[in-house]
Amino acid sequence: MRINRLLSTLMVACLALSAMAGVHVLNNDDVMNNNTKTLVAYFSATGTTMEAATRLAQVAGADLHEIVPEKPYTPADLNWQDKSSRSSVEMADKSSRPAIANRVENMAQYDTVFVGFPIWWYIAPTIINTFLEQYDLAGKTVIPFFTSGGSGAGETLKYLRPSAPDANWVAPKNFNYMNDAEIKSWLESL
Ligand SMILES: Cc1cc2nc3c(=O)[nH]c(=O)nc-3n(C[C@H](O)[C@H](O)[C@H](O)COP(=O)(O)O)c2cc1C
């Protein structure tokens, strides 16, 4: 009881002092979320982007969400040497929107959304456009990141931006060979 009273008195004193100094007092939400909530959403056909996304979510202290295609991509679907494979057909038609089986619960709670994917034909797979168009991302910071066989982002942003035109877009980040320390310093630079 006495300890409680002492703590309350201390808290009131701290609040008064910080109010005088014009300092914002941290509340529980600030401490837990740095006053924002962050989501790492990713699509991965063969696991490489999944690994990158998992590490990013750990380092960023973010929630992790896998974008699951309604129809999983088979190895034959992913054959880029076959012009009639599913991925070749989808990527040749920028308006294709492969269906997604799941949704982010309560997207409204996130201020920052990292969106990860493999580079397909020098840009993001069109299932990422499907994902972006499922939500109201206006005013949120959207940060693409990718893995690839060596390509950079190319025109990725040009094809993603129209699917969330009112988001605050950050340049896509290449996650090939990123270690945790590099992820951390990149996050700090944002
Ligand atoms: C259909 C298809 C197209 C691809 N196009 C490219 C490309 O243009 N440039 C590149 O560097 N890698 C390309 N890749 C390789 C993937 O980007 C790379 O293997 C990626 O890390 C796979 O990620 P995932 O395991 O998360 O699916 C392509 C792969 C597939 C299946």
The ligand as an SDF file (V2000), in Angstrom:
LIG
                    3D

 31 33  0  0  0  0  0  0  0  0999 V2000
    9.2380  -16.7620  -62.7960 C   0  0  0  0  0  0  0  0  0  0  0  0
   10.5300  -16.2690  -62.2250 C   0  0  0  0  0  0  0  0  0  0  0  0
   11.1330  -15.1590  -62.7520 C   0  0  0  0  0  0  0  0  0  0  0  0
   12.3350  -14.6860  -62.2090 C   0  0  0  0  0  0  0  0  0  0  0  0
   12.8770  -13.5410  -62.7160 N   0  0  0  0  0  0  0  0  0  0  0  0
   14.0480  -13.0800  -62.1940 C   0  0  0  0  0  0  0  0  0  0  0  0
   14.6360  -11.8800  -62.6890 C   0  0  0  0  0  0  0  0  0  0  0  0
   14.1160  -11.1950  -63.5760 O   0  0  0  0  0  0  0  0  0  0  0  0
   15.8210  -11.4890  -62.1440 N   0  0  0  0  0  0  0  0  0  0  0  0
   16.4440  -12.1970  -61.1370 C   0  0  0  0  0  0  0  0  0  0  0  0
   17.5180  -11.8050  -60.6930 O   0  0  0  0  0  0  0  0  0  0  0  0
   15.8890  -13.3110  -60.6300 N   0  0  0  0  0  0  0  0  0  0  0  0
   14.7060  -13.7760  -61.1320 C   0  0  0  0  0  0  0  0  0  0  0  0
   14.1370  -14.8930  -60.5970 N   0  0  0  0  0  0  0  0  0  0  0  0
   14.7960  -15.5670  -59.4550 C   0  0  0  0  0  0  0  0  0  0  0  0
   14.1160  -15.1910  -58.1170 C   0  0  0  0  0  0  0  0  0  0  0  0
   13.9120  -13.7960  -57.9870 O   0  0  0  0  0  0  0  0  0  0  0  0
   14.9680  -15.6240  -56.9220 C   0  0  0  0  0  0  0  0  0  0  0  0
   15.2910  -16.9760  -57.0300 O   0  0  0  0  0  0  0  0  0  0  0  0
   14.2520  -15.3320  -55.5980 C   0  0  0  0  0  0  0  0  0  0  0  0
   15.1980  -15.2410  -54.5570 O   0  0  0  0  0  0  0  0  0  0  0  0
   13.2300  -16.4080  -55.2670 C   0  0  0  0  0  0  0  0  0  0  0  0
   12.5750  -16.0380  -54.0850 O   0  0  0  0  0  0  0  0  0  0  0  0
   11.5370  -17.0000  -53.3510 P   0  0  0  0  0  0  0  0  0  0  0  0
   12.3020  -18.2450  -52.9570 O   0  0  0  0  0  0  0  0  0  0  0  0
   11.1040  -16.2360  -52.1480 O   0  0  0  0  0  0  0  0  0  0  0  0
   10.4270  -17.3050  -54.2920 O   0  0  0  0  0  0  0  0  0  0  0  0
   12.9500  -15.3810  -61.1250 C   0  0  0  0  0  0  0  0  0  0  0  0
   12.3290  -16.5270  -60.6150 C   0  0  0  0  0  0  0  0  0  0  0  0
   11.1300  -16.9670  -61.1480 C   0  0  0  0  0  0  0  0  0  0  0  0
   10.4800  -18.1960  -60.5700 C   0  0  0  0  0  0  0  0  0  0  0  0
  1  2  1  0
  2  3  1  0
  2 30  2  0
  3  4  2  0
  4  5  1  0
  4 28  1  0
  5  6  2  0
  6  7  1  0
  6 13  1  0
  7  8  2  0
  7  9  1  0
  9 10  1  0
 10 11  2  0
 10 12  1  0
 12 13  2  0
 13 14  1  0
 14 15  1  0
 14 28  1  0
 15 16  1  0
 16 17  1  0
 16 18  1  0
 18 19  1  0
 18 20  1  0
 20 21  1  0
 20 22  1  0
 22 23  1  0
 23 24  1  0
 24 25  2  0
 24 26  1  0
 24 27  1  0
 28 29  2  0
 29 30  1  0
 30 31  1  0
M  END
$$$$
